[in-house]
C-alpha cells in the first residue's frame, strides 16, 4: 500500500474519531444526509441548480415541520399527563404506593421543588441550551458544506496549475477523496435501506393510528419515521411511546396497539432479510455490538453511523487480497 493511500485511511479514521471526541456527530450526519438528498434530487432533476433549489425548499419545509411538531409535543404534554396520571395513581393506590402528585399541576410543583433543591440543574440547563445552539449552528454549516461539495467537488481544484504534476499533495487528495466517496457510498447503502424500511413501518403504523383515532396522530407518525432511521433500537422507542399513549386511553387499545406493532415487527424481520440483509450482509450480533460502541462514543449520531462504519470496513476489507501462507493452498 503506497503512502498516499495509507494517509487517506488515516485521514478518514481521524475524522470519525474527532467527530466522536469533539461531539461533532450531528454536523457529520447533516453533511452526509444533505449530500444524500442532493444526489437523489439531482438524479431526478438532472440539473444541479434545480436540485439545489429543491433541496433548500426541502430543508425549509423540514425546519418548519420540526418547529410545528416540537410545539405540538409541548402543547400535548399536559393532555397526556392529565390522562395518564390518574391511571398511574390508581395503579399505585392498588399497590399501596404513595405518589407525590395527583395531577399535572401537582407534578409541575414537584418538579419545580426538586429543581430548586438541585442548584446545579441551572448550570445543566445552560449547558444544554448552549449545546443545542451549537448543534444548530454546526448543522447549518454542514448544510452549506454539503451544498459546496455538491456544486464543486475535489480537494485540489487547482491541480493543473502545480509545477510538479505528479506531486504528493495532489495524489494524497485523490486518495482521500476516494476514501470519503467510498464511505459515503456505504452511508447511502445503509441509510437507503433503513429509510425504505422506516417508510414502510411509518405507513403501516400511521394507518393504524388514524384508524383507531389515537390522539396526536401527526406527532406519533413523525416520531415513528425519525426513530425508524435508527436500526433496531429506534423502533423499540417509537413503539413504547405509541403503547404508552394508547394506555392513557384504555387498556384494550394498548393491548391492540402492542399486538399490531408485534405483527409489524414480524414483517420487519422479512424486510430486514430482503432489504438490509442483501445490501449489508452483517450478522445481527455484530450490528448490535457496533450500535453499543457507537452510542457510547457519539450518542444517537453514533447509533446511526455505527452500521455505516461497520459496512464500510467490510467493503474495504473485501477489496484486499491476502496471499496464502507458505505451504498452504
C-alpha positions as CSV (number, residue, x, y, z in Angstrom):
1,X,0.0,0.0,0.0
2,X,1.5,3.3,-1.1
3,X,2.0,6.3,1.3
4,X,-0.9,8.4,0.0
5,X,-3.3,5.5,0.4
6,X,-2.2,4.9,3.9
7,X,-2.5,8.6,4.6
8,X,-6.1,8.7,3.2
9,X,-7.2,5.9,5.5
10,X,-5.6,7.7,8.5
11,X,-7.5,10.9,7.5
12,X,-10.8,9.2,7.4
13,X,-10.2,7.4,10.7
14,X,-9.1,10.6,12.4
15,X,-12.2,12.4,11.0
16,X,-14.5,9.9,12.5
17,X,-12.6,9.8,15.8
18,X,-12.6,13.6,16.1
19,X,-16.3,13.7,15.3
20,X,-16.8,11.5,18.4
21,X,-14.3,13.1,20.7
22,X,-15.4,16.7,19.8
23,X,-19.2,15.8,19.8
24,X,-19.5,16.6,16.1
25,X,-21.6,13.6,15.2
26,X,-24.6,15.7,14.4
27,X,-22.9,18.0,11.8
28,X,-21.2,14.9,10.3
29,X,-24.6,13.3,9.9
30,X,-26.0,16.6,8.5
31,X,-23.3,16.7,5.8
32,X,-24.0,13.0,4.9
33,X,-27.8,13.3,4.8
34,X,-27.6,16.6,2.9
35,X,-25.3,15.1,0.3
36,X,-27.5,12.1,0.0
37,X,-30.6,14.3,-0.5
38,X,-28.8,16.4,-3.1
39,X,-27.7,13.4,-5.1
40,X,-31.2,11.9,-5.1
41,X,-32.7,15.2,-6.2
42,X,-30.1,15.6,-8.9
43,X,-30.9,12.1,-10.1
44,X,-34.5,13.2,-10.5
45,X,-33.9,16.7,-11.9
46,X,-30.7,16.1,-13.9
47,X,-29.7,19.8,-13.2
48,X,-27.6,20.8,-10.3
49,X,-29.2,24.3,-9.8
50,X,-32.6,22.8,-9.8
51,X,-31.6,20.1,-7.3
52,X,-30.0,22.7,-5.1
53,X,-33.2,24.8,-5.2
54,X,-35.4,21.8,-4.4
55,X,-33.0,20.9,-1.5
56,X,-33.3,24.4,0.0
57,X,-37.1,24.2,-0.2
58,X,-36.9,20.7,1.4
59,X,-34.7,22.0,4.3
60,X,-37.0,24.9,4.9
61,X,-40.0,22.5,5.0
62,X,-38.2,20.2,7.4
63,X,-37.3,23.1,9.7
64,X,-40.9,24.3,9.7
65,X,-42.2,20.8,10.4
66,X,-39.6,20.4,13.3
67,X,-40.9,23.7,14.9
68,X,-44.5,22.6,14.4
69,X,-44.0,19.1,15.9
70,X,-41.9,20.5,18.8
71,X,-44.7,23.0,19.6
72,X,-47.3,20.2,19.3
73,X,-45.4,18.0,21.6
74,X,-45.1,20.7,24.3
75,X,-48.8,21.5,24.0
76,X,-49.8,17.9,24.1
77,X,-47.8,17.2,27.3
78,X,-50.5,18.5,29.7
79,X,-53.2,16.4,28.0
80,X,-51.1,13.3,28.1
81,X,-50.3,13.9,31.7
82,X,-53.9,14.6,32.6
83,X,-55.0,11.3,31.1
84,X,-52.0,9.1,32.2
85,X,-51.5,10.4,35.8
86,X,-55.0,9.2,37.1
87,X,-54.2,5.7,35.7
88,X,-50.8,5.8,37.3
89,X,-52.3,7.0,40.6
90,X,-55.0,4.2,40.6
91,X,-52.3,1.6,39.8
92,X,-50.2,3.0,42.7
93,X,-53.1,3.0,45.2
94,X,-53.9,-0.6,44.4
95,X,-50.3,-1.5,45.4
96,X,-50.3,0.9,48.4
97,X,-47.7,3.2,46.8
98,X,-48.0,6.9,47.6
99,X,-47.1,9.2,44.7
100,X,-46.1,12.8,45.3
101,X,-48.5,14.1,42.6
102,X,-52.1,13.6,41.6
103,X,-52.5,15.8,38.5
104,X,-50.4,17.8,36.0
105,X,-50.2,20.9,38.3
106,X,-49.0,19.0,41.3
107,X,-46.5,17.2,39.0
108,X,-45.2,20.6,37.9
109,X,-44.9,21.7,41.6
110,X,-42.9,18.5,42.5
111,X,-40.6,19.1,39.5
112,X,-40.0,22.8,40.5
113,X,-39.4,21.9,44.1
114,X,-36.8,19.3,43.0
115,X,-35.1,21.8,40.7
116,X,-34.9,24.3,43.5
117,X,-33.1,21.8,45.6
118,X,-30.7,20.9,42.8
119,X,-28.8,24.2,42.2
120,X,-26.5,22.6,39.7
121,X,-29.5,22.0,37.4
122,X,-29.4,25.6,36.2
123,X,-25.9,25.0,35.0
124,X,-27.0,21.9,33.3
125,X,-29.8,23.8,31.6
126,X,-27.4,26.5,30.4
127,X,-25.0,23.8,29.1
128,X,-27.8,22.0,27.3
129,X,-29.1,25.2,25.7
130,X,-25.5,26.0,24.6
131,X,-25.1,22.5,23.1
132,X,-28.4,22.8,21.2
133,X,-27.4,26.2,19.9
134,X,-24.0,24.9,18.8
135,X,-25.7,21.9,17.2
136,X,-28.0,24.1,15.2
137,X,-25.1,26.4,14.0
138,X,-23.0,23.4,13.1
139,X,-26.0,21.8,11.2
140,X,-26.3,25.0,9.1
141,X,-22.6,24.9,8.4
142,X,-22.9,21.2,7.5
143,X,-25.7,22.0,5.0
144,X,-23.6,24.8,3.4
145,X,-20.6,22.4,3.2
146,X,-22.7,19.7,1.6
147,X,-24.0,22.2,-1.0
148,X,-20.5,23.4,-1.7
149,X,-19.3,19.8,-2.2
150,X,-22.2,19.1,-4.5
151,X,-21.5,22.1,-6.7
152,X,-17.7,21.7,-6.8
153,X,-16.1,18.5,-5.6
154,X,-12.5,17.8,-5.1
155,X,-9.8,18.7,-2.6
156,X,-7.4,20.0,-5.2
157,X,-9.3,22.1,-7.7
158,X,-6.1,23.9,-9.0
159,X,-4.2,20.7,-9.8
160,X,-3.4,21.8,-13.3
161,X,-1.5,24.9,-12.1
162,X,1.0,23.0,-10.0
163,X,4.6,22.9,-11.3
164,X,5.0,19.2,-10.3
165,X,2.1,17.4,-11.8
166,X,2.5,14.1,-10.0
167,X,3.1,15.6,-6.6
168,X,2.4,14.1,-3.2
169,X,-0.3,16.6,-2.3
170,X,-2.4,16.0,-5.4
171,X,-2.1,12.2,-5.2
172,X,-3.0,12.3,-1.5
173,X,-6.0,14.5,-2.2
174,X,-7.2,12.0,-4.8
175,X,-6.8,9.1,-2.3
176,X,-8.6,11.0,0.5
177,X,-11.4,11.8,-1.9
178,X,-11.7,8.2,-2.8
179,X,-11.9,7.1,0.8
180,X,-14.6,9.6,1.7
181,X,-16.5,8.8,-1.5
182,X,-16.5,5.1,-0.6
183,X,-17.6,6.0,3.0
184,X,-20.5,8.0,1.5
185,X,-21.4,5.0,-0.7
186,X,-21.6,2.9,2.4
187,X,-23.8,5.5,4.1
188,X,-26.1,5.7,1.1
189,X,-26.4,1.9,1.1
190,X,-27.2,1.6,4.7
191,X,-29.4,4.6,5.0
192,X,-31.2,3.9,1.7
193,X,-32.2,0.6,3.1
194,X,-33.1,2.0,6.5
195,X,-35.2,4.8,5.0
196,X,-37.1,2.3,2.9
197,X,-37.9,0.2,5.9
198,X,-38.8,3.2,8.0
199,X,-41.2,4.5,5.4
200,X,-43.0,1.1,5.2
201,X,-43.1,0.9,9.0
202,X,-44.4,4.5,9.3
203,X,-47.1,4.0,6.6
204,X,-48.5,0.9,8.4
205,X,-48.2,2.5,11.9
206,X,-49.8,5.7,10.6
207,X,-52.7,3.8,9.1
208,X,-53.3,2.1,12.5
209,X,-53.0,5.3,14.4
210,X,-55.5,7.1,12.1
211,X,-58.0,4.2,12.1
212,X,-58.2,3.9,15.9
213,X,-58.2,7.7,16.2
214,X,-55.3,7.9,18.5
215,X,-54.6,11.4,19.8
216,X,-51.6,13.4,18.5
217,X,-51.5,11.2,15.4
218,X,-49.2,13.5,13.3
219,X,-46.7,13.7,16.1
220,X,-46.7,9.9,16.6
221,X,-46.2,9.4,12.8
222,X,-43.3,11.8,12.7
223,X,-41.7,10.1,15.8
224,X,-42.1,6.7,14.2
225,X,-40.3,7.8,11.0
226,X,-37.4,9.5,12.8
227,X,-36.9,6.7,15.2
228,X,-37.1,4.2,12.3
229,X,-33.8,5.7,11.0
230,X,-32.0,4.2,14.0
231,X,-31.6,0.5,13.4
232,X,-33.2,-2.0,15.9
233,X,-33.3,0.5,18.8
234,X,-35.4,3.2,17.1
235,X,-38.5,1.0,16.6
236,X,-38.4,-0.1,20.3
237,X,-38.5,3.6,21.3
238,X,-41.3,4.6,19.0
239,X,-43.4,1.5,19.9
240,X,-43.0,2.2,23.6
241,X,-44.3,5.8,23.0
242,X,-47.3,4.6,21.0
243,X,-48.3,1.9,23.5
244,X,-47.9,4.4,26.4
245,X,-50.2,6.9,24.6
246,X,-52.7,4.1,23.9
247,X,-52.6,3.0,27.6
248,X,-53.7,6.5,28.6
249,X,-56.9,5.9,26.7
250,X,-57.7,2.3,27.6
251,X,-56.0,-1.0,28.4
252,X,-57.8,-2.6,25.4
253,X,-56.4,-0.1,23.0
254,X,-52.9,-0.5,24.5
255,X,-53.1,-4.3,24.0
256,X,-54.4,-3.9,20.4
257,X,-51.5,-1.5,19.7
258,X,-49.0,-3.9,21.1
259,X,-50.3,-6.8,19.1
260,X,-50.3,-4.7,15.9
261,X,-46.8,-3.4,16.5
262,X,-45.6,-7.0,17.1
263,X,-47.1,-8.0,13.8
264,X,-45.3,-5.2,12.1
265,X,-42.0,-6.4,13.7
266,X,-42.6,-9.8,12.2
267,X,-42.9,-8.1,8.8
268,X,-39.7,-6.1,9.5
269,X,-37.8,-9.4,10.0
270,X,-38.7,-10.3,6.4
271,X,-37.9,-6.7,5.2
272,X,-34.5,-6.8,7.0
273,X,-33.6,-10.0,5.4
274,X,-34.6,-8.8,2.0
275,X,-33.6,-5.2,2.0
276,X,-30.8,-4.8,4.6
277,X,-29.6,-8.4,4.6
278,X,-29.0,-8.4,0.8
279,X,-27.2,-5.0,0.8
280,X,-25.2,-5.0,4.1
281,X,-24.8,-8.7,5.0
282,X,-23.6,-8.2,8.5
283,X,-24.9,-10.5,11.3
284,X,-27.3,-9.1,13.8
285,X,-25.0,-9.7,16.8
286,X,-22.2,-7.7,15.2
287,X,-24.6,-4.9,14.3
288,X,-25.7,-4.8,18.0
289,X,-22.1,-4.6,19.2
290,X,-21.5,-1.7,16.7
291,X,-24.6,0.1,18.0
292,X,-23.5,-0.2,21.6
293,X,-20.0,1.1,20.8
294,X,-21.4,3.9,18.6
295,X,-23.8,5.0,21.3
296,X,-21.1,5.1,23.9
297,X,-18.8,7.2,21.6
298,X,-21.2,9.6,19.9
299,X,-24.7,9.1,21.4
300,X,-27.6,9.0,19.0
301,X,-25.5,10.0,15.9
302,X,-23.3,7.0,16.8
303,X,-26.3,4.7,16.6
304,X,-26.9,5.9,13.1
305,X,-23.3,5.9,12.0
306,X,-22.3,2.5,13.6
307,X,-23.8,0.3,10.8
308,X,-22.3,2.7,8.2
309,X,-18.8,2.3,9.6
310,X,-19.3,-1.4,10.0
311,X,-20.4,-1.8,6.4
312,X,-17.6,0.4,5.2
313,X,-15.0,-1.7,7.0
314,X,-16.4,-4.9,5.5
315,X,-16.4,-3.4,1.9
316,X,-12.9,-2.1,2.2
317,X,-11.5,-5.4,3.6
318,X,-13.2,-7.3,0.8
319,X,-11.0,-5.4,-1.6
320,X,-7.8,-6.5,0.0
321,X,-6.4,-9.8,-1.4
322,X,-4.3,-11.8,1.1
323,X,-1.6,-14.1,-0.2
324,X,-1.8,-17.7,1.0
325,X,0.7,-18.6,3.8
326,X,3.7,-20.7,2.7
327,X,2.8,-24.3,2.4
328,X,-1.0,-23.7,2.2
329,X,-3.1,-23.6,-1.0
